[in-house]
Amino acid sequence: MDLERLGGLSMHIILSKLTPQDAASVACVSKRFRNWSSDDLLWSKFCADDLDLSSPIDPLGNPLPSFKASYQTWREDFNRYPWPLVTRVKRCWDRLKEWLAINFPEVLSTLRKGASEEEILELEKSLKVKLPLPTRVLYRFYDGQELSSEESSGSVPGNLLGLMGGYSFYDHLVNVSLLPLHQMIIETKETIRHIGLGNRSKYVVVAASCGYNEKVFFLNCSTGQLNVGTRNLTTDGEMIPCVPSALISSVHNVKGTQPQDAMLLWLEEHVRRLQHGVIKVRKEGKVRSISLFPEVPPLCSLAVTNGVKTRLIVKSCQVRASSVFVPELSTIQDDYEKFFFAYSIRMSLSPEGCIMNGMTFNSCQLYRRHWIIRCNDNIVDDVNGEAVIGKYPLLRPGEEEYVYESCSSQPHSPGSIEGSFTFVPGRLTDPKGSPFEAVVSRFTLVMPDYIF
């Protein structure tokens, strides 16, 4: 069959089934094939399939005259990396940007434009390391975050803009940001010298909560593993891996089909949790931040009693509850406080109010708490006492959840906490009925596969 006798639509359908490389090769057959294979509608499909582009732009977002020029520019700009890795990293960043644009645009505006190959080489020369391929590509798209000196020091009373989120309990506040290359150089040199790892260390500081309570993440450039410092970091150099090591592969192999280091896996898992609502933006007063306390079951428990919701995660009096592992306060070599956890309790009263024996009350106030804390299914503590962190929250119908955070250390993992709150209908100073208990369903204290 003479293909040149086919019409343009038929050839477009045929060529669209080819890879971009094969479609480009077809141009060598004849002038007519060259015209068909240069059709920008064809290249718009390739750009959409590989790069999710709806307009012809270069990697920095600058407009280009055609989709074919756009595709060629992207391939040339990333020609030293496996193309499946480039498209995978772009999808990860695109999903993250889409979530931020809807939920937290202030963080989106902190992302720096992508680093050049020269800037990456400058870091490698300065720190005497070779970054894993996936991390290099991640930084080619976005060079970390640009935070003002006030934001990075924690002195500004505005939003906490760390891309990787954080948590707070008592006076402990963590909010982790991705460092730009120039700051990675500074932080790595200072930190390595401070903890005494030596000039030949292959660790690079890639993320940190600086200015609040310190939490530092180190990328091992040799193995591709990401580690986070514990309480013993400065004394013993103790770190914990943040990603399952079995998932890391081909971190320096340019010819590898599926290179993935811990940085890429870590960011992809973070994006998955954001997109699925496992973690969300939390507002405390006027301050917004990405909270690492899980919001959905099974990581968050929920119980409802007489209209009271309690959330570690909870419902009518509704209580919700969840926990997060706190590596920077854990001491893996310690026999008693090996694993440190923070937990968040959220309680609220349903719009219908507090319902008891067919009667409805427009408020109820917390009086007592009862906690049963287990480690490896053995009860290690049984706590009974008044109030929570010294407070007696008053719940009213339809108001925002009352939230408080506390902490617990464990010699082993897994552990769990469960218990109940005792509420009084009305107020403690003016009770309208007998006290009642709101259950707090069991929530786990577990060393996670991914540590943030």
C-alpha positions in Angstrom: 0.0 0.0 0.0 1.3 3.5 -0.9 1.1 5.4 2.3 1.6 8.7 0.5 -1.8 8.3 -1.1 -3.5 8.5 2.3 -5.1 11.7 3.5 -3.7 13.9 6.2 -6.2 12.8 8.8 -5.4 9.1 8.3 -1.7 9.8 8.5 -2.2 11.9 11.7 -4.0 8.9 13.3 -1.1 6.6 12.2 1.7 8.9 13.3 0.0 9.6 16.7 0.4 5.9 17.5 4.2 6.3 17.2 6.6 7.5 19.8 7.8 11.1 19.3 11.3 9.8 18.3 9.7 7.5 15.6 7.5 10.3 14.4 10.5 12.5 14.0 12.3 9.8 12.0 9.4 9.6 9.6 10.4 13.1 8.4 13.4 11.5 6.6 11.2 9.5 4.3 10.0 12.2 2.0 9.0 15.8 1.8 5.3 14.8 2.3 6.1 12.7 5.3 8.2 15.6 6.7 5.1 17.8 6.4 2.9 15.2 8.1 5.3 14.5 10.9 5.8 18.3 11.5 2.0 18.9 12.0 1.8 20.8 15.3 -1.4 19.0 16.2 0.6 15.8 16.3 3.2 17.4 18.6 0.6 19.0 20.8 -0.5 15.4 21.5 3.1 14.3 22.3 3.5 17.4 24.6 0.2 16.6 26.4 1.0 12.9 26.8 4.6 13.2 28.0 4.6 16.6 29.7 0.9 17.5 30.3 1.4 20.8 28.4 -1.6 22.6 27.0 0.4 25.4 25.4 3.9 25.4 23.9 6.3 26.6 26.6 9.9 25.9 27.6 10.9 24.4 31.0 11.0 27.9 32.5 7.5 28.7 31.3 8.5 31.0 28.4 6.2 30.7 25.3 7.5 29.0 22.2 6.2 29.3 18.6 5.0 25.7 18.3 4.5 22.4 20.2 7.2 20.8 18.2 9.6 23.4 19.3 8.4 23.0 22.8 8.9 19.2 22.8 12.4 19.6 21.2 13.4 22.2 23.8 12.3 20.0 26.7 14.2 17.0 25.4 17.3 19.0 24.7 17.2 20.7 28.2 17.0 17.3 30.0 19.0 15.2 27.5 21.4 14.0 30.2 18.6 12.3 32.2 16.3 9.3 31.5 13.2 10.7 29.9 10.8 8.6 32.0 12.4 10.1 35.1 11.9 13.7 33.8 8.2 13.1 33.0 7.7 11.4 36.4 9.2 14.4 38.3 7.2 16.9 36.3 3.9 15.0 37.1 4.9 15.1 40.8 5.5 18.9 40.8 2.4 19.5 38.7 0.2 17.6 41.2 1.7 19.5 44.1 1.3 22.9 42.4 -2.3 22.1 41.5 -3.0 21.3 45.2 -1.2 24.4 46.5 -3.0 26.7 44.0 -6.4 25.6 45.5 -5.5 25.1 49.1 -2.4 27.2 50.0 -1.3 29.6 47.2 1.0 31.4 49.6 3.3 28.4 49.6 3.1 28.1 45.8 4.6 31.6 45.5 7.6 30.6 47.5 8.8 28.0 45.0 12.0 29.2 43.2 12.5 28.8 39.5 14.4 25.7 38.5 18.2 25.5 39.0 20.5 25.3 36.1 23.0 22.5 35.5 25.8 25.0 36.3 24.2 25.8 39.7 23.9 22.1 40.5 27.5 21.5 39.5 28.6 24.4 41.7 26.9 22.7 44.7 28.5 19.4 43.9 31.9 21.0 43.6 31.5 23.0 46.8 30.3 20.0 48.9 32.4 17.3 47.1 29.3 15.2 46.4 27.4 13.9 43.4 23.6 14.4 43.7 21.4 11.4 42.9 19.8 11.8 39.5 16.2 12.1 40.8 17.2 14.9 43.1 19.0 16.7 40.3 15.9 16.6 38.2 13.7 17.7 41.1 15.9 20.8 41.5 16.0 21.4 37.7 12.2 22.1 38.0 12.2 24.1 41.3 15.1 25.2 43.3 13.6 24.8 46.7 11.7 27.6 48.5 12.5 31.2 48.9 11.3 32.4 52.3 12.0 35.9 53.8 14.4 36.1 56.7 11.4 36.7 59.0 9.5 33.7 57.7 12.6 31.4 58.0 13.5 32.6 61.4 9.9 32.2 62.8 9.7 35.8 64.0 6.9 36.8 61.6 3.3 36.2 63.0 2.0 35.2 59.6 1.4 31.9 57.9 4.0 29.0 58.2 5.0 28.4 54.7 7.1 25.2 54.9 6.2 23.0 51.9 6.6 19.8 53.9 4.5 21.0 56.8 4.9 20.3 60.5 3.2 20.3 63.9 3.2 22.0 67.3 2.6 20.9 70.9 3.3 22.9 74.0 6.3 25.1 73.0 7.6 22.8 70.3 6.9 24.1 66.8 8.2 22.5 63.6 7.6 23.7 60.0 9.8 22.1 57.3 10.8 23.9 54.1 12.8 22.7 51.1 16.1 24.4 50.9 17.4 26.1 47.7 20.8 25.1 46.5 22.7 28.1 47.8 21.2 27.5 51.3 21.9 23.8 51.1 25.6 24.6 50.7 25.6 26.9 53.8 23.5 24.6 56.0 25.4 21.5 55.0 28.8 23.0 55.8 27.7 24.4 59.1 25.8 21.3 60.2 28.4 18.8 59.1 31.1 20.7 61.0 28.8 21.1 64.1 28.0 17.3 64.4 31.5 16.3 63.3 30.8 14.1 60.3 34.0 15.3 58.6 34.8 16.9 55.2 34.4 13.6 53.3 30.7 13.2 54.3 28.3 12.4 51.5 25.4 14.0 53.4 23.7 17.1 52.1 21.1 19.1 54.1 18.0 19.3 51.9 15.2 20.3 54.2 14.9 21.8 57.6 12.7 23.6 60.1 15.1 26.4 61.1 14.2 29.3 63.4 11.5 27.2 65.1 12.5 24.0 66.8 15.3 22.5 64.7 14.5 19.5 62.5 17.0 18.6 59.8 16.8 16.2 56.8 20.0 14.8 55.2 20.3 13.3 51.8 22.9 10.6 51.5 24.3 11.3 48.0 25.9 7.8 47.8 22.9 5.6 48.7 20.1 8.0 47.8 18.5 7.6 51.2 17.0 10.5 53.1 17.6 10.7 56.8 16.3 12.9 59.6 18.3 13.8 62.8 17.2 12.6 66.2 17.7 14.2 69.6 21.2 12.6 69.6 22.1 14.2 66.2 24.6 16.7 67.6 26.1 14.3 70.2 26.2 11.0 68.3 25.2 11.9 64.7 22.1 9.7 65.1 19.7 9.7 62.1 16.7 7.7 61.0 15.9 6.7 57.4 12.8 8.5 56.1 11.9 6.1 53.2 11.9 2.3 52.9 15.4 1.5 51.6 14.1 -1.4 49.4 12.3 1.2 47.2 15.5 3.1 46.3 17.2 2.1 43.1 19.6 3.2 40.3 20.3 6.6 41.9 23.3 7.4 39.7 22.5 5.2 36.7 21.8 7.4 33.7 20.8 4.3 31.7 18.4 3.0 34.4 14.8 2.9 33.4 13.4 3.5 36.9 15.9 5.5 39.0 14.3 6.7 42.2 15.9 8.1 45.3 14.4 8.9 48.7 13.9 12.5 47.8 11.6 11.7 44.9 9.7 9.0 46.8 9.4 11.3 49.8 7.9 14.1 47.8 5.6 11.8 45.9 4.2 10.4 49.1 3.8 13.9 50.5 1.8 14.9 47.5 -0.3 11.7 47.7 -1.3 12.5 51.3 -2.2 16.1 50.4 -4.3 15.0 47.4 -6.2 12.3 49.3 -6.9 14.6 52.3 -4.8 12.5 54.7 -3.1 15.8 55.8 -4.5 19.3 55.3 -4.0 23.0 55.8 -4.8 23.9 59.4 -5.7 27.3 60.7 -4.9 28.3 64.2 -5.9 31.8 65.0 -4.7 33.7 61.9 -1.9 31.4 61.2 -2.2 28.7 58.4 0.1 25.8 57.8 0.2 22.3 56.4 -0.4 20.1 59.5 1.1 16.6 59.5 -1.5 15.2 61.9 -3.6 12.8 59.9 -7.2 13.7 59.2 -8.9 10.5 57.9 -9.2 6.9 59.1 -7.5 4.6 59.8 -4.8 7.0 60.9 -7.3 9.3 62.6 -9.9 7.8 65.0 -13.5 9.2 65.4 -16.1 8.8 68.1 -19.5 10.4 68.8 -21.3 10.5 72.1 -24.5 12.5 72.9 -23.7 14.9 70.1 -20.0 15.5 71.1 -17.3 14.9 68.5 -13.8 14.0 69.5 -11.2 13.8 66.9 -8.0 12.1 67.3 -10.6 11.9 64.8 -14.2 12.2 66.3 -18.6 13.1 66.0 -22.2 14.6 67.8 -20.2 15.3 71.0 -17.5 14.3 68.4 -13.9 13.6 69.3 -11.2 13.0 66.6 -7.6 11.9 67.4 -4.4 11.2 65.5 -0.6 11.1 66.1 2.6 11.9 64.4 6.1 10.5 64.9 8.5 13.2 66.2 12.0 12.1 65.1 13.9 15.2 66.4 12.8 14.3 70.0 13.3 10.5 69.6 16.4 8.7 70.8 16.7 5.4 69.0 19.6 4.3 71.3 17.6 5.0 74.4 15.8 2.1 76.2 12.9 4.2 77.5 12.2 7.2 75.2 13.2 5.6 71.9 10.0 6.7 70.0 8.5 10.1 70.6 5.0 11.0 69.4 2.8 14.1 69.3 -0.9 13.6 69.2 -3.8 15.9 68.3 -7.3 15.8 69.9 -10.1 17.7 68.2 -13.5 17.9 69.9 -16.7 19.6 68.8 -20.5 19.6 69.5 -22.9 18.9 66.6 -25.3 21.6 65.4 -28.1 19.8 67.2 -26.4 20.4 70.5 -25.8 18.0 73.4 -28.6 15.4 73.6 -29.3 13.4 76.7 -32.3 11.4 77.6 -34.3 13.2 74.9 -33.3 16.6 76.2 -31.1 19.0 74.2 -28.6 21.4 75.8 -26.8 24.2 73.9 -23.4 23.6 75.5 -21.3 21.1 77.4 -18.0 21.6 79.2 -15.1 19.2 79.6 -14.4 18.2 83.2 -12.1 15.2 83.2 -10.0 13.0 81.0 -9.0 9.3 81.2 -6.1 7.9 79.0 -5.0 4.3 78.6 -1.6 4.2 77.0 -0.3 0.9 75.6 3.0 -0.2 74.3 3.1 -3.5 72.4 -0.5 -4.1 73.7 0.7 -3.8 77.3 -0.8 -1.0 79.4 2.1 1.2 80.4 0.1 4.2 81.8 -3.5 4.8 83.0 -4.1 8.5 83.5 -7.1 10.1 85.2 -7.2 13.8 85.8 -9.1 17.0 85.4 -8.9 19.2 82.3 -6.7 18.9 79.3 -3.4 20.9 79.3 -4.9 22.9 82.2 -8.0 23.9 80.3 -11.8 23.1 80.5 -13.0 23.8 76.9 -16.7 24.8 76.5 -18.3 23.3 73.4 -21.2 25.0 71.6 -23.3 23.7 68.7 -21.7 24.3 65.3 -18.6 26.0 66.5 -15.1 25.1 65.2 -13.4 22.2 66.8 -11.5 22.7 70.0 -8.0 21.4 69.3 -5.2 20.6 71.7 -1.9 18.7 71.3 0.2 16.7 73.7 2.9 14.1 73.5 4.0 10.6 74.6 7.2 8.7 74.5 7.4 4.9 74.0 10.2 2.3 74.5 8.8 0.3 71.6 6.6 0.6 68.5 3.7 0.1 68.0 1.8 1.7 70.8 -1.7 3.2 71.2 -3.8 5.6 73.2 -7.5 5.4 74.0 -9.8 6.7 76.7 -12.6 9.1 77.3 -13.5 12.6 78.3 -16.1 13.5 80.9 -18.4 16.3 79.9 -21.0 18.2 81.9 -24.1 19.5 80.1 -24.3 23.3 80.3 -21.3 24.6 82.3 -19.2 23.4 85.2 -20.5 26.4 87.2 -24.1 25.8 86.1 -24.6 22.1 85.2 -27.8 21.2 83.5 -27.6 17.4 84.0 -25.4 14.5 85.0 -21.9 14.2 83.6 -21.4 11.9 80.6 -18.4 10.2 79.0 -17.4 10.8 75.4 -15.3 8.0 74.1 -11.9 8.5 72.4 -11.4 5.6 70.0 -8.0 4.0 70.0 -5.4 5.7 67.8 -1.9 4.3 67.1 1.6 5.4 68.0 3.5 3.7 65.2 6.9 4.3 63.7 5.9 5.1 60.0 7.4 3.9 56.8 7.7 7.5 55.6 8.9 10.1 58.1 8.2 13.8 57.5 
